[in-house]
Every structure is written in structure tokens, then in C-alpha cells.
Amino acid sequence: MNSFQFVPRRAPWSGLVSQRCCRAAVVSSEGREAKRYFTMSLTKPLMRGLLAKRLRFHLPIAFVLALSAAAAFKFAVTDPRKRAYADFYKNYDSMKEFNAMREAGVFESVRPSGE
């Protein structure tokens, strides 16, 4: 007496093609189990409108991810940088820096005050 057990298998491209492939486990009268694979009729691949379908799914996700990355960069990088520049230039005296560089001999056109 033979008994069949049908186990559906999933194809790796199952999002594009619906493949009906089943495994039959055949148990013979001697008690041995043999495995046989067979394929039923395949449905045609979904090619019409595939790009539009995938864009409808991926475009909003890409838009949300881009906006969140831009907001994260603004709050994590640019705002602290602007604050650091503002704090530096609050107490910055350009004439004091110029005189310090002149005394150090950095400039060729301006001599130090001691010479």
C-alpha cells in the first residue's frame, strides 16, 4: 500500500513567480520511503506593471529615510557646529590676534614693533 504526503516547496523567486512544486513521499509495501519531486503547471511571471508596483512600495520608504537622515545630520552635526562658531567669535578679538602674529614674525609685510 502506497501513501502520499504532499509538502509544498517555496521557490527563491516566489515574489515574482508562483511555482507549484511539491514533494511526494512514497512509502512502499516494504516500508521504505522514497522521495519524488514533480512540478505542476507554472503561472506566468508578473512582468506587466512590475516597476510601478515596486516603486509604489519603495519610493515612500526612500523618501522617509532621506528626510530622517537629513534631520539627523542637521541636529547632530550642523547645529552644534554653528553654536561652536558663535561661541568662539563672541569673545574673539581680531586686533589682539593680529598683534600676536605680528610680534611672532608671521607677516613679511608688517615688521614686529621692536624692530
The first five atom37 places (N, CA, C, CB, O) and aatype in JSON, in Angstrom:
{
  "aatype": [12, 2, 15, 13, 5, 13, 19, 14, 1, 1, 0, 14, 17, 15, 7, 10, 19, 15, 5, 1, 4, 4, 1, 0, 0, 19, 19, 15, 15, 6, 7, 1, 6, 0, 11, 1, 18, 13, 16, 12, 15, 10, 16, 11, 14, 10, 12, 1, 7, 10, 10, 0, 11, 1, 10, 1, 13, 8, 10, 14, 9, 0, 13, 19, 10, 0, 10, 15, 0, 0, 0, 0, 13, 11, 13, 0, 19, 16, 3, 14, 1, 11, 1, 0, 18, 0, 3, 13, 18, 11, 2, 18, 3, 15, 12, 11, 6, 13, 2, 0, 12, 1, 6, 0, 7, 19, 13, 6, 15, 19, 1, 14, 15, 7, 6],
  "atom_mask": [
    [1, 1, 1, 1, 1],
    [1, 1, 1, 1, 1],
    [1, 1, 1, 1, 1],
    [1, 1, 1, 1, 1],
    [1, 1, 1, 1, 1],
    [1, 1, 1, 1, 1],
    [1, 1, 1, 1, 1],
    [1, 1, 1, 1, 1],
    [1, 1, 1, 1, 1],
    [1, 1, 1, 1, 1],
    [1, 1, 1, 1, 1],
    [1, 1, 1, 1, 1],
    [1, 1, 1, 1, 1],
    [1, 1, 1, 1, 1],
    [1, 1, 1, 0, 1],
    [1, 1, 1, 1, 1],
    [1, 1, 1, 1, 1],
    [1, 1, 1, 1, 1],
    [1, 1, 1, 1, 1],
    [1, 1, 1, 1, 1],
    [1, 1, 1, 1, 1],
    [1, 1, 1, 1, 1],
    [1, 1, 1, 1, 1],
    [1, 1, 1, 1, 1],
    [1, 1, 1, 1, 1],
    [1, 1, 1, 1, 1],
    [1, 1, 1, 1, 1],
    [1, 1, 1, 1, 1],
    [1, 1, 1, 1, 1],
    [1, 1, 1, 1, 1],
    [1, 1, 1, 0, 1],
    [1, 1, 1, 1, 1],
    [1, 1, 1, 1, 1],
    [1, 1, 1, 1, 1],
    [1, 1, 1, 1, 1],
    [1, 1, 1, 1, 1],
    [1, 1, 1, 1, 1],
    [1, 1, 1, 1, 1],
    [1, 1, 1, 1, 1],
    [1, 1, 1, 1, 1],
    [1, 1, 1, 1, 1],
    [1, 1, 1, 1, 1],
    [1, 1, 1, 1, 1],
    [1, 1, 1, 1, 1],
    [1, 1, 1, 1, 1],
    [1, 1, 1, 1, 1],
    [1, 1, 1, 1, 1],
    [1, 1, 1, 1, 1],
    [1, 1, 1, 0, 1],
    [1, 1, 1, 1, 1],
    [1, 1, 1, 1, 1],
    [1, 1, 1, 1, 1],
    [1, 1, 1, 1, 1],
    [1, 1, 1, 1, 1],
    [1, 1, 1, 1, 1],
    [1, 1, 1, 1, 1],
    [1, 1, 1, 1, 1],
    [1, 1, 1, 1, 1],
    [1, 1, 1, 1, 1],
    [1, 1, 1, 1, 1],
    [1, 1, 1, 1, 1],
    [1, 1, 1, 1, 1],
    [1, 1, 1, 1, 1],
    [1, 1, 1, 1, 1],
    [1, 1, 1, 1, 1],
    [1, 1, 1, 1, 1],
    [1, 1, 1, 1, 1],
    [1, 1, 1, 1, 1],
    [1, 1, 1, 1, 1],
    [1, 1, 1, 1, 1],
    [1, 1, 1, 1, 1],
    [1, 1, 1, 1, 1],
    [1, 1, 1, 1, 1],
    [1, 1, 1, 1, 1],
    [1, 1, 1, 1, 1],
    [1, 1, 1, 1, 1],
    [1, 1, 1, 1, 1],
    [1, 1, 1, 1, 1],
    [1, 1, 1, 1, 1],
    [1, 1, 1, 1, 1],
    [1, 1, 1, 1, 1],
    [1, 1, 1, 1, 1],
    [1, 1, 1, 1, 1],
    [1, 1, 1, 1, 1],
    [1, 1, 1, 1, 1],
    [1, 1, 1, 1, 1],
    [1, 1, 1, 1, 1],
    [1, 1, 1, 1, 1],
    [1, 1, 1, 1, 1],
    [1, 1, 1, 1, 1],
    [1, 1, 1, 1, 1],
    [1, 1, 1, 1, 1],
    [1, 1, 1, 1, 1],
    [1, 1, 1, 1, 1],
    [1, 1, 1, 1, 1],
    [1, 1, 1, 1, 1],
    [1, 1, 1, 1, 1],
    [1, 1, 1, 1, 1],
    [1, 1, 1, 1, 1],
    [1, 1, 1, 1, 1],
    [1, 1, 1, 1, 1],
    [1, 1, 1, 1, 1],
    [1, 1, 1, 1, 1],
    [1, 1, 1, 1, 1],
    [1, 1, 1, 0, 1],
    [1, 1, 1, 1, 1],
    [1, 1, 1, 1, 1],
    [1, 1, 1, 1, 1],
    [1, 1, 1, 1, 1],
    [1, 1, 1, 1, 1],
    [1, 1, 1, 1, 1],
    [1, 1, 1, 1, 1],
    [1, 1, 1, 1, 1],
    [1, 1, 1, 0, 1],
    [1, 1, 1, 1, 1]
  ],
  "atom_positions": [
    [[0.84, -1.18, 0.0], [0.0, 0.0, 0.0], [0.89, 1.24, 0.0], [-0.96, 0.0, 1.22], [1.78, 1.38, 0.84]],
    [[0.64, 2.14, -0.93], [1.42, 3.37, -1.03], [0.63, 4.53, -0.44], [1.8, 3.66, -2.49], [-0.57, 4.65, -0.66]],
    [[1.33, 5.4, 0.32], [0.68, 6.61, 0.84], [1.5, 7.81, 0.39], [0.55, 6.57, 2.43], [2.73, 7.77, 0.36]],
    [[0.82, 8.86, 0.05], [1.47, 10.06, -0.44], [1.3, 11.19, 0.58], [0.89, 10.48, -1.82], [0.24, 11.35, 1.19]],
    [[2.36, 11.96, 0.75], [2.3, 13.13, 1.6], [2.8, 14.32, 0.77], [3.15, 12.94, 2.91], [3.94, 14.32, 0.32]],
    [[1.97, 15.3, 0.56], [2.33, 16.45, -0.26], [2.85, 17.57, 0.63], [1.13, 16.93, -1.1], [2.16, 18.01, 1.56]],
    [[4.07, 18.04, 0.34], [4.67, 19.14, 1.07], [4.98, 20.24, 0.07], [5.96, 18.69, 1.84], [5.85, 20.05, -0.78]],
    [[4.31, 21.38, 0.14], [4.61, 22.45, -0.82], [5.99, 23.03, -0.58], [3.55, 23.56, -0.73], [6.43, 23.17, 0.56]],
    [[6.67, 23.37, -1.67], [8.0, 23.97, -1.59], [7.91, 25.4, -2.06], [9.04, 23.18, -2.43], [7.07, 25.74, -2.9]],
    [[8.77, 26.25, -1.5], [8.76, 27.66, -1.86], [9.97, 27.97, -2.73], [8.75, 28.56, -0.6], [11.1, 27.63, -2.37]],
    [[9.73, 28.59, -3.84], [10.82, 28.95, -4.76], [11.5, 30.22, -4.26], [10.29, 29.16, -6.2], [10.84, 31.05, -3.65]],
    [[12.82, 30.4, -4.5], [13.51, 31.61, -4.04], [12.99, 32.86, -4.72], [14.99, 31.48, -4.27], [13.15, 33.96, -4.18]],
    [[12.39, 32.74, -5.88], [11.87, 33.89, -6.6], [10.35, 33.95, -6.47], [12.29, 33.84, -8.09], [9.67, 34.45, -7.37]],
    [[9.83, 33.45, -5.37], [8.38, 33.3, -5.24], [7.65, 34.63, -5.26], [8.06, 32.56, -3.97], [6.43, 34.64, -5.47]],
    [[8.34, 35.76, -5.06], [7.67, 37.05, -5.17], [7.32, 37.37, -6.6], [0.0, 0.0, 0.0], [6.36, 38.1, -6.85]],
    [[8.08, 36.83, -7.55], [7.84, 37.12, -8.96], [7.05, 36.02, -9.65], [9.15, 37.33, -9.66], [6.22, 36.31, -10.51]],
    [[7.31, 34.78, -9.29], [6.68, 33.66, -9.97], [6.05, 32.77, -8.91], [7.7, 32.87, -10.83], [6.67, 32.45, -7.9]],
    [[4.85, 32.38, -9.14], [4.19, 31.44, -8.24], [4.47, 30.04, -8.79], [2.65, 31.73, -8.12], [3.86, 29.63, -9.78]],
    [[5.36, 29.32, -8.16], [5.72, 28.0, -8.64], [5.07, 26.95, -7.75], [7.27, 27.81, -8.68], [5.15, 27.02, -6.52]],
    [[4.44, 26.0, -8.38], [3.83, 24.93, -7.62], [4.69, 23.69, -7.78], [2.37, 24.66, -8.09], [4.58, 22.96, -8.76]],
    [[5.55, 23.46, -6.82], [6.43, 22.3, -6.87], [6.2, 21.53, -5.57], [7.94, 22.71, -7.04], [6.29, 22.1, -4.49]],
    [[5.92, 20.27, -5.68], [5.59, 19.5, -4.49], [6.51, 18.3, -4.37], [4.12, 19.06, -4.53], [7.08, 17.81, -5.35]],
    [[6.63, 17.84, -3.15], [7.41, 16.65, -2.87], [6.45, 15.56, -2.42], [8.51, 16.92, -1.79], [5.58, 15.78, -1.58]],
    [[6.61, 14.43, -2.98], [5.76, 13.3, -2.61], [6.63, 12.27, -1.91], [5.04, 12.69, -3.85], [7.64, 11.82, -2.45]],
    [[6.24, 11.91, -0.74], [6.94, 10.84, -0.03], [6.16, 9.56, -0.24], [7.1, 11.17, 1.51], [5.02, 9.42, 0.21]],
    [[6.76, 8.65, -0.92], [6.09, 7.4, -1.27], [6.6, 6.32, -0.33], [6.34, 7.01, -2.77], [7.8, 6.08, -0.24]],
    [[5.69, 5.68, 0.35], [6.05, 4.58, 1.24], [5.61, 3.3, 0.54], [5.38, 4.72, 2.67], [4.42, 3.08, 0.29]],
    [[6.57, 2.48, 0.24], [6.25, 1.24, -0.48], [5.74, 0.19, 0.5], [7.5, 0.72, -1.24], [5.69, 0.41, 1.71]],
    [[5.36, -0.95, -0.05], [4.82, -2.03, 0.78], [5.89, -2.63, 1.68], [4.2, -3.12, -0.09], [5.58, -3.27, 2.69]],
    [[7.19, -2.43, 1.3], [8.27, -2.96, 2.14], [8.6, -2.03, 3.3], [9.51, -3.19, 1.3], [9.39, -2.39, 4.17]],
    [[8.01, -0.83, 3.34], [8.27, 0.09, 4.43], [9.34, 1.13, 4.11], [0.0, 0.0, 0.0], [9.62, 1.99, 4.95]],
    [[9.94, 1.07, 2.93], [10.95, 2.06, 2.56], [10.27, 3.32, 2.06], [11.9, 1.49, 1.48], [9.2, 3.28, 1.46]],
    [[10.93, 4.44, 2.32], [10.36, 5.72, 1.87], [11.22, 6.27, 0.74], [10.27, 6.75, 3.05], [12.44, 6.39, 0.89]],
    [[10.61, 6.59, -0.35], [11.31, 7.18, -1.49], [10.71, 8.57, -1.73], [11.2, 6.28, -2.78], [9.5, 8.75, -1.61]],
    [[11.56, 9.54, -2.07], [11.08, 10.9, -2.29], [11.11, 11.21, -3.77], [11.93, 11.93, -1.51], [12.11, 10.97, -4.45]],
    [[10.03, 11.72, -4.27], [9.93, 12.1, -5.66], [9.46, 13.54, -5.74], [8.97, 11.17, -6.43], [8.63, 13.98, -4.96]],
    [[10.01, 14.26, -6.69], [9.62, 15.64, -6.91], [8.9, 15.74, -8.24], [10.84, 16.59, -6.88], [9.29, 15.1, -9.22]],
    [[7.86, 16.53, -8.28], [7.17, 16.76, -9.53], [6.71, 18.21, -9.55], [5.97, 15.79, -9.7], [6.56, 18.85, -8.5]],
    [[6.51, 18.71, -10.72], [6.12, 20.11, -10.9], [4.76, 20.16, -11.57], [7.17, 20.87, -11.74], [4.5, 19.49, -12.56]],
    [[3.9, 21.0, -10.98], [2.6, 21.22, -11.59], [2.73, 22.38, -12.57], [1.5, 21.52, -10.5], [3.84, 22.86, -12.82]],
    [[1.63, 22.81, -13.12], [1.67, 23.9, -14.09], [2.14, 25.19, -13.4], [0.28, 24.1, -14.74], [1.73, 25.49, -12.28]],
    [[2.98, 25.94, -14.08], [3.51, 27.19, -13.53], [2.66, 28.35, -13.99], [4.98, 27.39, -13.96], [2.15, 28.36, -15.11]],
    [[2.5, 29.33, -13.13], [1.83, 30.55, -13.55], [2.85, 31.46, -14.22], [1.14, 31.27, -12.35], [4.05, 31.36, -13.96]],
    [[2.37, 32.33, -15.07], [3.28, 33.21, -15.8], [3.87, 34.25, -14.85], [2.55, 33.91, -16.97], [3.21, 34.65, -13.88]],
    [[5.1, 34.7, -15.1], [5.7, 35.71, -14.23], [4.98, 37.05, -14.37], [7.19, 35.89, -14.56], [4.48, 37.39, -15.45]],
    [[4.94, 37.79, -13.28], [4.26, 39.09, -13.28], [5.23, 40.14, -13.78], [3.74, 39.45, -11.85], [6.0, 40.69, -13.0]],
    [[5.21, 40.43, -15.07], [6.13, 41.4, -15.65], [5.43, 42.74, -15.94], [6.74, 40.84, -16.92], [6.06, 43.79, -15.89]],
    [[4.16, 42.69, -16.24], [3.45, 43.93, -16.57], [3.19, 44.7, -15.28], [2.11, 43.63, -17.32], [2.58, 44.2, -14.34]],
    [[3.68, 45.95, -15.25], [3.48, 46.81, -14.08], [4.39, 46.48, -12.91], [0.0, 0.0, 0.0], [4.13, 46.92, -11.8]],
    [[5.45, 45.72, -13.14], [6.33, 45.31, -12.05], [7.09, 46.51, -11.47], [7.32, 44.24, -12.54], [7.21, 46.64, -10.26]],
    [[7.61, 47.38, -12.35], [8.34, 48.55, -11.88], [7.44, 49.48, -11.08], [8.95, 49.31, -13.05], [7.83, 49.96, -10.02]],
    [[6.24, 49.72, -11.58], [5.3, 50.6, -10.87], [4.92, 50.02, -9.51], [4.03, 50.83, -11.71], [4.79, 50.74, -8.52]],
    [[4.75, 48.72, -9.46], [4.39, 48.07, -8.2], [5.52, 48.19, -7.18], [4.05, 46.58, -8.43], [5.28, 48.49, -6.01]],
    [[6.75, 47.97, -7.64], [7.88, 48.06, -6.72], [8.15, 49.51, -6.31], [9.14, 47.47, -7.37], [8.53, 49.76, -5.16]],
    [[7.95, 50.46, -7.23], [8.14, 51.87, -6.88], [7.1, 52.34, -5.87], [8.09, 52.74, -8.14], [7.41, 53.12, -4.97]],
    [[5.87, 51.89, -6.01], [4.83, 52.25, -5.06], [5.2, 51.82, -3.65], [3.49, 51.63, -5.47], [4.81, 52.46, -2.68]],
    [[5.95, 50.74, -3.54], [6.36, 50.25, -2.22], [7.64, 50.95, -1.74], [6.58, 48.74, -2.27], [7.7, 51.38, -0.59]],
    [[8.65, 51.07, -2.61], [9.96, 51.55, -2.18], [10.12, 53.07, -2.15], [10.99, 50.98, -3.07], [10.92, 53.57, -1.36]],
    [[9.39, 53.8, -2.97], [9.56, 55.24, -3.03], [9.18, 55.94, -1.72], [8.73, 55.8, -4.15], [9.96, 56.78, -1.26]],
    [[8.05, 55.65, -1.1], [7.78, 56.3, 0.19], [8.79, 55.95, 1.27], [6.39, 55.93, 0.67], [9.13, 56.78, 2.1]],
    [[9.28, 54.72, 1.25], [10.29, 54.31, 2.23], [11.57, 55.1, 2.02], [10.57, 52.79, 2.14], [12.17, 55.57, 2.98]],
    [[12.0, 55.25, 0.77], [13.21, 56.02, 0.48], [13.03, 57.48, 0.86], [13.56, 55.9, -1.01], [13.97, 58.09, 1.37]],
    [[11.85, 58.04, 0.62], [11.59, 59.43, 0.96], [11.66, 59.64, 2.47], [10.22, 59.86, 0.43], [12.27, 60.61, 2.93]],
    [[11.06, 58.76, 3.24], [11.09, 58.87, 4.7], [12.51, 58.7, 5.23], [10.15, 57.83, 5.34], [12.93, 59.44, 6.13]],
    [[13.25, 57.75, 4.69], [14.63, 57.55, 5.15], [15.52, 58.75, 4.82], [15.21, 56.28, 4.52], [16.37, 59.12, 5.62]],
    [[15.32, 59.35, 3.65], [16.12, 60.51, 3.28], [15.81, 61.7, 4.18], [15.87, 60.89, 1.81], [16.72, 62.4, 4.62]],
    [[14.53, 61.92, 4.47], [14.17, 63.03, 5.37], [14.71, 62.81, 6.78], [12.65, 63.2, 5.41], [15.17, 63.75, 7.41]],
    [[14.64, 61.59, 7.26], [15.15, 61.32, 8.61], [16.67, 61.46, 8.66], [14.73, 59.92, 9.06], [17.21, 61.93, 9.67]],
    [[17.37, 61.06, 7.6], [18.83, 61.23, 7.58], [19.2, 62.7, 7.54], [19.45, 60.5, 6.38], [20.15, 63.12, 8.2]],
    [[18.47, 63.5, 6.77], [18.74, 64.94, 6.71], [18.47, 65.6, 8.06], [17.88, 65.6, 5.62], [19.26, 66.44, 8.5]],
    [[17.38, 65.23, 8.72], [17.08, 65.81, 10.04], [18.12, 65.39, 11.07], [15.68, 65.38, 10.5], [18.54, 66.21, 11.89]],
    [[18.54, 64.14, 11.03], [19.56, 63.67, 11.97], [20.87, 64.41, 11.75], [19.77, 62.16, 11.83], [21.53, 64.77, 12.72]],
    [[21.26, 64.64, 10.51], [22.51, 65.36, 10.23], [22.41, 66.81, 10.7], [22.84, 65.32, 8.72], [23.37, 67.35, 11.24]],
    [[21.25, 67.42, 10.49], [21.07, 68.82, 10.91], [21.21, 68.95, 12.41], [19.7, 69.34, 10.47], [21.94, 69.82, 12.9]],
    [[20.51, 68.09, 13.16], [20.53, 68.22, 14.61], [21.8, 67.66, 15.25], [19.34, 67.53, 15.2], [22.19, 68.11, 16.33]],
    [[22.46, 66.7, 14.62], [23.65, 66.09, 15.22], [24.94, 66.77, 14.8], [23.71, 64.63, 14.85], [25.93, 66.7, 15.53]],
    [[24.96, 67.44, 13.63], [26.23, 67.99, 13.13], [26.17, 69.51, 12.96], [26.59, 67.35, 11.81], [26.98, 70.22, 13.55]],
    [[25.24, 69.99, 12.17], [25.29, 71.42, 11.8], [24.93, 72.35, 12.95], [24.36, 71.68, 10.64], [25.58, 73.39, 13.12]],
    [[23.91, 72.02, 13.74], [23.54, 72.9, 14.86], [24.66, 73.02, 15.9], [22.27, 72.4, 15.52], [24.95, 74.13, 16.32]],
    [[25.29, 71.92, 16.35], [26.41, 72.08, 17.28], [27.59, 72.84, 16.66], [26.88, 70.71, 17.75], [28.29, 73.58, 17.36]],
    [[27.82, 72.66, 15.36], [28.91, 73.39, 14.71], [28.63, 74.89, 14.68], [29.12, 72.86, 13.28], [29.52, 75.69, 14.95]],
    [[27.4, 75.26, 14.37], [27.02, 76.68, 14.38], [27.17, 77.27, 15.77], [25.58, 76.86, 13.87], [27.64, 78.39, 15.93]],
    [[26.76, 76.52, 16.79], [26.9, 77.0, 18.17], [28.36, 77.18, 18.55], [26.23, 76.03, 19.13], [28.71, 78.15, 19.23]],
    [[29.21, 76.26, 18.13], [30.64, 76.35, 18.46], [31.27, 77.58, 17.8], [31.38, 75.08, 18.01], [32.06, 78.28, 18.43]],
    [[30.92, 77.84, 16.53], [31.44, 79.04, 15.86], [30.93, 80.3, 16.53], [31.05, 79.04, 14.37], [31.7, 81.25, 16.71]],
    [[29.65, 80.35, 16.91], [29.1, 81.53, 17.57], [29.78, 81.78, 18.91], [27.58, 81.37, 17.77], [30.08, 82.92, 19.25]],
    [[30.03, 80.7, 19.67], [30.72, 80.87, 20.96], [32.15, 81.34, 20.78], [30.7, 79.55, 21.74], [32.65, 82.14, 21.57]],
    [[32.82, 80.85, 19.74], [34.21, 81.26, 19.51], [34.29, 82.74, 19.14], [34.84, 80.41, 18.39], [35.13, 83.47, 19.67]],
    [[33.41, 83.18, 18.25], [33.5, 84.57, 17.79], [32.85, 85.56, 18.74], [32.87, 84.69, 16.43], [32.93, 86.77, 18.48]],
    [[32.2, 85.13, 19.82], [31.67, 86.05, 20.82], [32.8, 86.81, 21.51], [30.83, 85.29, 21.85], [32.7, 88.02, 21.72]],
    [[33.86, 86.1, 21.87], [34.95, 86.7, 22.62], [36.21, 86.85, 21.78], [35.25, 85.87, 23.84], [37.29, 87.04, 22.34]],
    [[36.11, 86.78, 20.48], [37.29, 86.84, 19.6], [37.66, 88.3, 19.36], [37.02, 86.1, 18.26], [36.82, 89.11, 18.97]],
    [[38.94, 88.61, 19.59], [39.45, 89.96, 19.33], [40.45, 89.84, 18.18], [40.11, 90.61, 20.61], [41.56, 89.33, 18.37]],
    [[40.06, 90.31, 17.01], [40.91, 90.16, 15.83], [42.17, 91.01, 15.93], [40.14, 90.53, 14.58], [43.23, 90.6, 15.45]],
    [[42.1, 92.19, 16.54], [43.3, 93.04, 16.67], [44.3, 92.41, 17.63], [42.91, 94.45, 17.17], [45.51, 92.49, 17.41]],
    [[43.82, 91.78, 18.69], [44.72, 91.09, 19.62], [45.44, 89.94, 18.91], [43.93, 90.55, 20.85], [46.64, 89.75, 19.1]],
    [[44.72, 89.18, 18.09], [45.32, 88.08, 17.32], [46.31, 88.62, 16.3], [44.23, 87.24, 16.62], [47.39, 88.05, 16.11]],
    [[45.96, 89.72, 15.64], [46.85, 90.32, 14.65], [48.16, 90.76, 15.31], [46.17, 91.5, 13.96], [49.24, 90.51, 14.78]],
    [[48.07, 91.43, 16.45], [49.27, 91.88, 17.15], [50.12, 90.7, 17.62], [48.89, 92.76, 18.35], [51.35, 90.77, 17.57]],
    [[49.49, 89.64, 18.06], [50.25, 88.45, 18.49], [50.98, 87.82, 17.31], [49.31, 87.42, 19.15], [52.13, 87.4, 17.46]],
    [[50.34, 87.76, 16.15], [51.0, 87.18, 14.97], [52.1, 88.11, 14.45], [49.97, 86.91, 13.85], [53.13, 87.64, 13.98]],
    [[51.87, 89.45, 14.54], [52.89, 90.39, 14.1], [54.13, 90.28, 14.96], [52.35, 91.84, 14.13], [55.25, 90.3, 14.44]],
    [[53.97, 90.16, 16.27], [55.1, 90.02, 17.18], [55.82, 88.68, 16.98], [54.64, 90.16, 18.64], [57.02, 88.58, 17.24]],
    [[55.12, 87.69, 16.55], [55.72, 86.37, 16.31], [56.48, 86.35, 14.99], [54.65, 85.27, 16.31], [57.23, 85.41, 14.74]],
    [[56.31, 87.37, 14.13], [57.02, 87.42, 12.86], [56.36, 86.62, 11.76], [0.0, 0.0, 0.0], [57.04, 86.16, 10.85]],
    [[55.07, 86.44, 11.82], [54.36, 85.65, 10.83], [54.28, 86.41, 9.51], [52.95, 85.31, 11.33], [54.43, 85.8, 8.45]],
    [[54.06, 87.7, 9.54], [53.87, 88.5, 8.34], [55.19, 89.01, 7.8], [52.93, 89.67, 8.62], [56.08, 89.37, 8.58]],
    [[55.33, 89.05, 6.47], [56.53, 89.61, 5.86], [56.39, 91.11, 5.63], [56.83, 88.91, 4.54], [57.38, 91.84, 5.68]],
    [[55.17, 91.58, 5.39], [54.97, 92.99, 5.08], [54.85, 93.88, 6.32], [53.73, 93.15, 4.22], [54.96, 95.1, 6.22]],
    [[54.62, 93.28, 7.48], [54.47, 94.05, 8.71], [55.57, 93.62, 9.67], [53.06, 93.84, 9.35], [55.67, 92.44, 10.03]],
    [[56.4, 94.57, 10.07], [57.51, 94.25, 10.97], [57.02, 94.22, 12.41], [58.66, 95.28, 10.82], [56.07, 94.92, 12.75]],
    [[57.64, 93.42, 13.25], [57.3, 93.46, 14.67], [57.56, 94.86, 15.26], [58.1, 92.38, 15.44], [58.37, 95.6, 14.7]],
    [[56.92, 95.22, 16.35], [57.03, 96.59, 16.91], [58.42, 96.86, 17.49], [55.96, 96.81, 18.01], [58.79, 98.02, 17.63]],
    [[59.17, 95.86, 17.83], [60.52, 96.05, 18.41], [61.56, 96.4, 17.36], [0.0, 0.0, 0.0], [62.65, 96.85, 17.74]],
    [[61.32, 96.24, 16.08], [62.34, 96.48, 15.04], [62.19, 97.83, 14.42], [62.28, 95.43, 13.97], [62.96, 98.19, 13.54]]
  ]
}
